[in-house]
Amino acid sequence: MSDPVASSTQSPPAPPAEEPRKKKRSAMDVLRSVREPKVAMMLALGFSSGLPFLLTANTFGYWLRDEGTSLKAIGFISWVGFAYAFKVYWSPLVDRMDIPLFGKLGRRRGWMLFCQILVAIGLVGMAVVGVGPGLAVIGAFALLVAFASATQDIAIDAWRIEAASNSEEVGLLTSAAQLGYRIALLVTDAAIIAAAERVGWPISYVAMAVLMVVGMVATFKAFEPTRADEVLHSKPPLWSARGLLDALIGPFVDFFRKHKMAGLVILAMVALYRLPDFVMGPMYNPYYHDLGVSKDTVAVVRGSFGLVATFVGLGAAGLTAIRIGILPTLIVGLVLEAIGTGAFALLALHVNDVMFALVMSIDSFAQAFAGVALVTYMSSLTSLGYTATQYAMLSSTYALLGKFLKGFSGVAVDTLTPTYGLLGAYATAFIGTALTAIPPMLLILLLWRMQGRHGTTAATAGARG
């Protein structure tokens, strides 16, 4: 989630290593600047982007575990999240085509509203059918939610990049988007659990569908960005042979023209970066269930300690990037991810409210920090005219492998259980997942050698200068 440029062959204007770096705003500055209309809209759109994510992932797994669903089934049904990994394949349509009827709002806003309505319909469908008829029916509605949510992300990410008027504003909007996203994760990972304890999962999911109104209101109030219009209007129509070819392969040609061989290293690093967070994703809430931690405890800790740690992590990532550069910040994020994931193994040895709050705080801080670091880095790699597709390519890359591997998380725990016992199996799996931080660490060091600490190739730096 970062900034664009003045031509389709340029990169977003991020300050190169050799120039004096301007002081950027931290997460607390975002809170103080929330009255600015653009920032307020981004905060709300970030919330809308984050709201559906866990409702088809970890939180959905908690609901299924409450209903007695096996860990294997929970792991495999998490594959509905592949929609986020495959969104690059339909992102050219979002980049180049107006959605019928909704296109009256403009290309970005039209796609946003259409997808927000589909997400709400899917969540209500999940609530109505429940798990009674079997996993296939509720899984189909979960797939609808994931598909619509992934498409909404394409449009929102493009809006964020194109709505910014300069690189500092890109940083501000990125922080606001991450802040809204993280608030949504806390709502769908804490508030909904407390609500489910009192009114049940179906009503709680209907309440989440109602909260999609936040994004709908923001979509109506937001403006339609025009920074990319000149570039897009210069391109051949989508329905022509040249236009279709440009929409489908132009973003990738442009990406590798800028980054050359480093582009392959970038994609490999991005693909591996969030594995420490993703691989055991479907098992977190079943783990709490099997530890005997109450829903109220989970909700309170996430909504208090987790919330504070998240805000601190958001601000710390931005300040760290300013002080030491983006690639060193990515390294710090990886170390934190590994520590945060591995710390969950401690709960298998001893769990009480204090220990649970400590582990959750470490993990919340680590995920927020690593998330901002990666999003900032990926955003800096996009070009006007290809914004939605190039960002979708990068975000799909980081989601693909993790989404696939997490489907086997339940199998891994079940396989380890005869040897280590159930809680020991969870602990072993968490420690093994933490070690997946090593390969992306080596790739970042290689990129540092190729591009410098700000992740800028010589060609790209020249374009930015």
DOPA-336193 format. One record per residue (C-alpha): residue in one letter; x, y, z. Coordinates in nm, 2 decimals. Example, Ala and Ser with C-alpha at 12.3 -4.5 7.8 and 13.67 -1.06 7.14 Angstrom:
<atoms>
A, 1.23, -0.45, 0.78
S, 1.37, -0.11, 0.71
</atoms>
This chain:
<atoms>
M, 0.00, 0.00, 0.00
S, 0.21, 0.30, -0.11
D, 0.25, 0.57, -0.37
P, 0.24, 0.61, -0.75
V, 0.41, 0.81, -1.01
A, 0.38, 1.03, -1.31
S, 0.41, 0.77, -1.58
S, 0.35, 0.40, -1.63
T, 0.72, 0.33, -1.63
Q, 0.80, 0.51, -1.31
S, 0.79, 0.39, -0.96
P, 0.61, 0.56, -0.67
P, 0.80, 0.86, -0.53
A, 0.97, 0.72, -0.23
P, 1.28, 0.90, -0.10
P, 1.59, 0.73, -0.24
A, 1.88, 0.64, -0.02
E, 2.11, 0.92, -0.13
E, 1.85, 1.20, -0.06
P, 1.77, 1.34, 0.28
R, 1.48, 1.16, 0.42
K, 1.18, 1.36, 0.53
K, 1.02, 1.29, 0.87
K, 0.71, 1.09, 0.82
R, 0.41, 1.05, 1.04
S, 0.37, 0.78, 1.29
A, 0.06, 0.58, 1.38
M, -0.02, 0.84, 1.66
D, -0.01, 1.11, 1.39
V, -0.27, 0.92, 1.20
L, -0.50, 0.93, 1.50
R, -0.44, 1.31, 1.53
S, -0.50, 1.36, 1.16
V, -0.81, 1.15, 1.13
R, -1.03, 1.46, 1.09
E, -0.88, 1.50, 0.74
P, -1.15, 1.37, 0.51
K, -0.91, 1.16, 0.30
V, -0.75, 1.00, 0.60
A, -1.09, 0.94, 0.77
M, -1.21, 0.77, 0.45
M, -0.90, 0.55, 0.43
L, -0.94, 0.45, 0.80
A, -1.30, 0.34, 0.73
L, -1.20, 0.16, 0.40
G, -0.92, -0.02, 0.59
F, -1.18, -0.13, 0.84
S, -1.40, -0.26, 0.56
S, -1.10, -0.44, 0.40
G, -1.01, -0.62, 0.73
L, -1.36, -0.71, 0.85
P, -1.42, -1.02, 0.63
F, -1.08, -1.17, 0.66
L, -1.09, -1.36, 0.98
L, -1.46, -1.44, 0.94
T, -1.36, -1.70, 0.68
A, -1.03, -1.79, 0.85
N, -0.94, -1.81, 1.22
T, -1.27, -1.69, 1.37
F, -1.46, -1.93, 1.14
G, -1.23, -2.21, 1.27
Y, -1.34, -2.12, 1.63
W, -1.70, -2.15, 1.53
L, -1.64, -2.48, 1.36
R, -1.44, -2.62, 1.66
D, -1.73, -2.51, 1.89
E, -1.95, -2.73, 1.67
G, -1.71, -3.03, 1.71
T, -1.55, -3.01, 1.36
S, -1.22, -3.19, 1.33
L, -0.89, -3.01, 1.30
K, -0.83, -3.16, 0.96
A, -1.16, -3.02, 0.83
I, -1.09, -2.68, 0.98
G, -0.75, -2.67, 0.82
F, -0.88, -2.77, 0.47
I, -1.18, -2.54, 0.48
S, -0.94, -2.25, 0.54
W, -0.85, -2.29, 0.17
V, -1.14, -2.06, 0.09
G, -0.88, -1.80, 0.16
F, -0.71, -1.89, -0.17
A, -0.93, -1.62, -0.31
Y, -0.68, -1.37, -0.17
A, -0.39, -1.55, -0.33
F, -0.56, -1.58, -0.67
K, -0.70, -1.23, -0.70
V, -0.42, -1.12, -0.93
Y, -0.59, -1.32, -1.21
W, -0.90, -1.09, -1.21
S, -0.73, -0.77, -1.10
P, -0.68, -0.65, -1.46
L, -1.06, -0.62, -1.48
V, -1.07, -0.41, -1.17
D, -0.78, -0.20, -1.31
R, -0.94, -0.14, -1.65
M, -1.32, -0.20, -1.64
D, -1.61, -0.02, -1.47
I, -1.85, -0.25, -1.29
P, -2.20, -0.23, -1.46
L, -2.45, 0.00, -1.27
F, -2.21, 0.06, -0.98
G, -1.96, 0.22, -1.23
K, -2.16, 0.55, -1.19
L, -1.96, 0.60, -0.87
G, -1.63, 0.57, -1.07
R, -1.42, 0.26, -1.13
R, -1.26, 0.22, -0.78
R, -1.56, 0.32, -0.58
G, -1.80, 0.12, -0.80
W, -1.60, -0.20, -0.74
M, -1.57, -0.13, -0.37
L, -1.95, -0.09, -0.32
F, -2.04, -0.39, -0.53
C, -1.80, -0.61, -0.33
Q, -1.91, -0.47, 0.01
I, -2.27, -0.57, -0.07
L, -2.15, -0.92, -0.17
V, -1.96, -0.96, 0.15
A, -2.26, -0.87, 0.36
I, -2.48, -1.11, 0.17
G, -2.22, -1.39, 0.22
L, -2.19, -1.33, 0.59
V, -2.57, -1.34, 0.63
G, -2.58, -1.66, 0.43
M, -2.32, -1.82, 0.66
A, -2.53, -1.72, 0.96
V, -2.85, -1.85, 0.82
V, -2.73, -2.19, 0.70
G, -2.49, -2.26, 0.99
V, -2.31, -2.59, 1.01
G, -2.62, -2.81, 1.03
P, -2.65, -2.90, 0.66
G, -2.28, -2.98, 0.65
L, -1.96, -2.79, 0.57
A, -2.02, -2.77, 0.19
V, -2.31, -2.51, 0.21
I, -2.15, -2.28, 0.47
G, -1.82, -2.33, 0.29
A, -1.98, -2.20, -0.03
F, -2.10, -1.88, 0.14
A, -1.75, -1.84, 0.30
L, -1.60, -1.87, -0.04
L, -1.83, -1.59, -0.17
V, -1.72, -1.37, 0.13
A, -1.35, -1.44, 0.06
F, -1.39, -1.38, -0.32
A, -1.58, -1.05, -0.27
S, -1.34, -0.94, 0.01
A, -1.03, -1.01, -0.21
T, -1.18, -0.81, -0.50
Q, -1.26, -0.53, -0.26
D, -0.90, -0.53, -0.15
I, -0.79, -0.48, -0.51
A, -1.00, -0.17, -0.55
I, -0.92, -0.03, -0.20
D, -0.54, -0.07, -0.25
A, -0.56, 0.10, -0.58
W, -0.76, 0.38, -0.43
R, -0.51, 0.43, -0.15
I, -0.22, 0.45, -0.39
E, -0.39, 0.67, -0.65
A, -0.56, 0.90, -0.40
A, -0.23, 1.02, -0.24
S, -0.09, 1.34, -0.38
N, 0.27, 1.28, -0.26
S, 0.49, 1.03, -0.09
E, 0.43, 1.16, 0.26
E, 0.06, 1.13, 0.21
V, 0.10, 0.78, 0.08
G, 0.26, 0.69, 0.41
L, -0.02, 0.86, 0.60
L, -0.29, 0.68, 0.41
T, -0.10, 0.35, 0.44
S, -0.09, 0.39, 0.82
A, -0.46, 0.48, 0.83
A, -0.54, 0.18, 0.62
Q, -0.34, -0.05, 0.84
L, -0.49, 0.10, 1.15
G, -0.85, 0.05, 1.02
Y, -0.76, -0.30, 0.91
R, -0.62, -0.39, 1.25
I, -0.92, -0.25, 1.43
A, -1.14, -0.47, 1.21
L, -0.92, -0.78, 1.30
L, -0.97, -0.70, 1.67
V, -1.35, -0.68, 1.62
T, -1.36, -1.01, 1.43
D, -1.11, -1.18, 1.66
A, -1.22, -1.04, 2.00
A, -1.56, -0.87, 2.01
I, -1.73, -1.14, 1.80
I, -1.60, -1.41, 2.03
A, -1.75, -1.23, 2.33
A, -2.07, -1.19, 2.14
A, -2.08, -1.55, 2.04
E, -2.05, -1.66, 2.40
R, -2.37, -1.46, 2.47
V, -2.59, -1.47, 2.16
G, -2.43, -1.74, 1.95
W, -2.23, -1.75, 1.63
P, -2.51, -1.69, 1.37
I, -2.63, -1.36, 1.53
S, -2.27, -1.25, 1.57
Y, -2.20, -1.30, 1.20
V, -2.52, -1.11, 1.11
A, -2.38, -0.82, 1.33
M, -2.05, -0.83, 1.13
A, -2.25, -0.81, 0.80
V, -2.42, -0.49, 0.94
L, -2.07, -0.35, 1.01
M, -1.99, -0.36, 0.64
V, -2.21, -0.04, 0.63
V, -1.90, 0.14, 0.76
G, -1.72, 0.07, 0.43
M, -2.03, 0.15, 0.22
V, -2.07, 0.49, 0.38
A, -1.70, 0.56, 0.33
T, -1.73, 0.45, -0.04
F, -2.01, 0.70, -0.10
K, -1.83, 0.98, 0.08
A, -1.48, 0.92, -0.08
F, -1.38, 1.09, -0.40
E, -1.28, 0.90, -0.72
P, -0.91, 0.94, -0.77
T, -0.80, 1.07, -1.11
R, -0.42, 1.06, -1.09
A, -0.40, 0.75, -1.31
D, -0.66, 0.87, -1.56
E, -0.41, 1.02, -1.80
V, -0.20, 0.70, -1.81
L, -0.51, 0.48, -1.85
H, -0.66, 0.70, -2.12
S, -0.34, 0.67, -2.32
K, -0.37, 0.29, -2.33
P, -0.57, 0.10, -2.60
P, -0.92, 0.00, -2.50
L, -0.95, -0.32, -2.30
W, -1.17, -0.49, -2.56
S, -0.90, -0.45, -2.83
A, -0.63, -0.71, -2.88
R, -0.35, -0.46, -2.78
G, -0.56, -0.34, -2.48
L, -0.62, -0.69, -2.35
L, -0.26, -0.78, -2.39
D, -0.15, -0.47, -2.20
A, -0.40, -0.54, -1.92
L, -0.29, -0.90, -1.88
I, 0.09, -0.89, -1.92
G, 0.17, -0.52, -1.92
P, 0.20, -0.49, -1.54
F, 0.44, -0.79, -1.52
V, 0.65, -0.66, -1.81
D, 0.67, -0.32, -1.64
F, 0.76, -0.48, -1.31
F, 1.05, -0.68, -1.44
R, 1.17, -0.40, -1.67
K, 1.22, -0.19, -1.36
H, 1.36, -0.45, -1.12
K, 1.53, -0.70, -1.36
M, 1.67, -1.01, -1.19
A, 1.60, -0.85, -0.85
G, 1.23, -0.89, -0.94
L, 1.25, -1.26, -0.89
V, 1.42, -1.23, -0.56
I, 1.16, -0.97, -0.45
L, 0.87, -1.21, -0.54
A, 1.04, -1.51, -0.36
M, 1.09, -1.30, -0.05
V, 0.74, -1.16, -0.05
A, 0.60, -1.52, -0.10
L, 0.78, -1.63, 0.22
Y, 0.77, -1.33, 0.44
R, 0.44, -1.39, 0.62
L, 0.47, -1.77, 0.66
P, 0.54, -1.74, 1.04
D, 0.20, -1.57, 1.08
F, 0.01, -1.77, 0.82
V, 0.10, -2.14, 0.85
M, -0.07, -2.20, 1.19
G, -0.34, -1.95, 1.13
P, -0.64, -2.19, 1.14
M, -0.51, -2.35, 1.46
Y, -0.49, -2.04, 1.69
N, -0.85, -2.03, 1.80
P, -0.88, -2.42, 1.83
Y, -0.57, -2.40, 2.04
Y, -0.73, -2.16, 2.28
H, -1.03, -2.38, 2.29
D, -0.82, -2.69, 2.37
L, -0.62, -2.50, 2.63
G, -0.94, -2.42, 2.81
V, -0.91, -2.05, 2.77
S, -1.26, -1.89, 2.79
K, -1.40, -1.68, 2.51
D, -1.43, -1.39, 2.75
T, -1.06, -1.41, 2.83
V, -0.97, -1.42, 2.47
A, -1.19, -1.13, 2.39
V, -1.07, -0.91, 2.68
V, -0.70, -0.97, 2.62
R, -0.73, -0.91, 2.24
G, -0.94, -0.60, 2.30
S, -0.71, -0.45, 2.56
F, -0.35, -0.57, 2.56
G, -0.37, -0.68, 2.19
L, -0.51, -0.34, 2.09
V, -0.24, -0.14, 2.26
A, 0.03, -0.37, 2.12
T, -0.11, -0.34, 1.77
F, -0.10, 0.04, 1.78
V, 0.25, 0.04, 1.92
G, 0.36, -0.20, 1.64
L, 0.21, 0.02, 1.37
G, 0.39, 0.33, 1.49
A, 0.72, 0.14, 1.56
A, 0.73, 0.00, 1.21
G, 0.69, 0.34, 1.04
L, 0.96, 0.50, 1.27
T, 1.20, 0.21, 1.22
A, 1.17, 0.24, 0.84
I, 1.25, 0.61, 0.86
R, 1.55, 0.56, 1.08
I, 1.72, 0.25, 0.93
G, 1.56, 0.19, 0.59
I, 1.29, -0.05, 0.46
L, 1.50, -0.37, 0.42
P, 1.64, -0.36, 0.77
T, 1.28, -0.29, 0.89
L, 1.17, -0.60, 0.70
I, 1.44, -0.80, 0.89
V, 1.32, -0.67, 1.22
G, 0.97, -0.76, 1.13
L, 1.07, -1.12, 1.04
V, 1.25, -1.16, 1.38
L, 0.95, -1.03, 1.56
E, 0.72, -1.27, 1.36
A, 0.93, -1.57, 1.46
I, 0.93, -1.47, 1.82
G, 0.56, -1.40, 1.83
T, 0.47, -1.73, 1.67
G, 0.71, -1.94, 1.87
A, 0.59, -1.78, 2.20
F, 0.26, -1.96, 2.16
A, 0.44, -2.28, 2.25
L, 0.49, -2.15, 2.60
L, 0.11, -2.17, 2.66
A, 0.13, -2.55, 2.62
L, 0.36, -2.56, 2.92
H, 0.18, -2.31, 3.14
V, -0.13, -2.10, 3.08
N, -0.28, -1.84, 3.30
D, -0.42, -1.49, 3.23
V, -0.09, -1.32, 3.27
M, 0.10, -1.55, 3.04
F, -0.18, -1.55, 2.78
A, -0.19, -1.17, 2.78
L, 0.19, -1.15, 2.74
V, 0.20, -1.40, 2.45
M, -0.09, -1.22, 2.28
S, 0.07, -0.88, 2.32
I, 0.40, -1.00, 2.17
D, 0.22, -1.16, 1.87
S, -0.01, -0.85, 1.81
F, 0.30, -0.62, 1.81
A, 0.49, -0.85, 1.58
Q, 0.21, -0.89, 1.33
A, 0.13, -0.52, 1.32
F, 0.50, -0.43, 1.27
A, 0.56, -0.69, 1.00
G, 0.24, -0.61, 0.82
V, 0.33, -0.24, 0.79
A, 0.68, -0.32, 0.68
L, 0.57, -0.55, 0.40
V, 0.28, -0.33, 0.28
T, 0.50, -0.03, 0.27
Y, 0.77, -0.22, 0.07
M, 0.52, -0.37, -0.17
S, 0.34, -0.04, -0.23
S, 0.67, 0.13, -0.33
L, 0.70, -0.12, -0.62
T, 0.38, -0.02, -0.81
S, 0.34, 0.20, -1.12
L, 0.05, 0.43, -1.22
G, -0.17, 0.26, -1.49
Y, -0.10, -0.08, -1.34
T, -0.16, 0.00, -0.97
A, -0.43, -0.25, -0.89
T, -0.27, -0.54, -1.09
Q, 0.08, -0.49, -0.97
Y, -0.02, -0.46, -0.60
A, -0.25, -0.76, -0.64
M, 0.04, -0.95, -0.79
L, 0.25, -0.88, -0.49
S, -0.02, -0.94, -0.23
S, -0.13, -1.26, -0.40
T, 0.24, -1.37, -0.40
Y, 0.27, -1.33, -0.03
A, -0.07, -1.50, 0.04
L, -0.04, -1.80, -0.20
L, 0.21, -2.03, -0.02
G, 0.09, -1.94, 0.32
K, -0.28, -2.01, 0.23
F, -0.18, -2.35, 0.09
L, 0.04, -2.46, 0.38
K, -0.21, -2.35, 0.64
G, -0.46, -2.60, 0.50
F, -0.24, -2.87, 0.64
S, -0.20, -2.71, 0.99
G, -0.47, -2.94, 1.13
V, -0.31, -3.25, 0.98
A, 0.03, -3.14, 1.13
V, -0.12, -3.12, 1.48
D, -0.31, -3.45, 1.45
T, 0.01, -3.62, 1.32
L, 0.22, -3.49, 1.60
T, -0.04, -3.57, 1.87
P, 0.04, -3.94, 1.92
T, 0.40, -3.86, 1.99
Y, 0.37, -3.53, 2.19
G, 0.01, -3.52, 2.31
L, -0.24, -3.26, 2.19
L, -0.09, -2.96, 2.35
G, 0.27, -3.07, 2.28
A, 0.17, -3.12, 1.92
Y, 0.05, -2.76, 1.90
A, 0.37, -2.63, 2.07
T, 0.59, -2.83, 1.83
A, 0.40, -2.70, 1.53
F, 0.43, -2.34, 1.65
I, 0.80, -2.37, 1.70
G, 0.85, -2.53, 1.35
T, 0.64, -2.25, 1.20
A, 0.86, -1.99, 1.36
L, 1.16, -2.13, 1.18
T, 1.01, -2.05, 0.85
A, 1.14, -1.70, 0.90
I, 1.49, -1.81, 0.80
P, 1.46, -1.84, 0.42
P, 1.30, -1.49, 0.37
M, 1.57, -1.35, 0.60
L, 1.84, -1.47, 0.36
L, 1.65, -1.33, 0.06
I, 1.62, -0.99, 0.22
L, 2.00, -0.99, 0.29
L, 2.05, -1.07, -0.08
L, 1.82, -0.78, -0.18
W, 2.01, -0.55, 0.05
R, 2.33, -0.64, -0.13
M, 2.16, -0.58, -0.47
Q, 1.96, -0.27, -0.39
G, 2.08, -0.11, -0.07
R, 1.89, -0.07, 0.25
H, 1.60, 0.12, 0.09
G, 1.53, -0.16, -0.16
T, 1.60, 0.06, -0.46
T, 1.76, -0.07, -0.78
A, 1.98, 0.18, -0.97
A, 1.72, 0.21, -1.25
T, 1.44, 0.27, -1.01
A, 1.63, 0.52, -0.81
G, 1.70, 0.71, -1.13
A, 1.33, 0.71, -1.21
R, 1.24, 0.85, -0.87
G, 1.50, 1.12, -0.86
</atoms>
